[in-house]
Amino acid sequence: MEKDYALKVLMDKENERLWKCLYDKSKKPSKKTSGHAQHMTSEENLEALAREDWAAQMKEVFKDWAFKL
């Protein structure tokens, strides 16, 4: 009986570890940032930053259900 209990406890711990590997959402990937310097104010850098911001916002617009209609 003790052997069966020990096997059950080991199996529960293994299942818990496997479940965490599959379904744990606490390790979400970090938000991607651009590799461009954001503190530089040259014309090219400002345009590149504006383009990246616009592209990120347009992705959200394209996902909107009203846009798909």
MONORKA-V844275 format. One record per helix or strand of 3 or more residues. SS is the DSSP state (h for helix, s for strand). FROM is the first residue (numbers start at 1). TO is the last residue. Records with the same first field share a line. If there is no record, write none. Layout:
BEGIN
SS: FROM-TO  FROM-TO
END
This chain:
BEGIN
h: 2-23  43-63  65-68
END
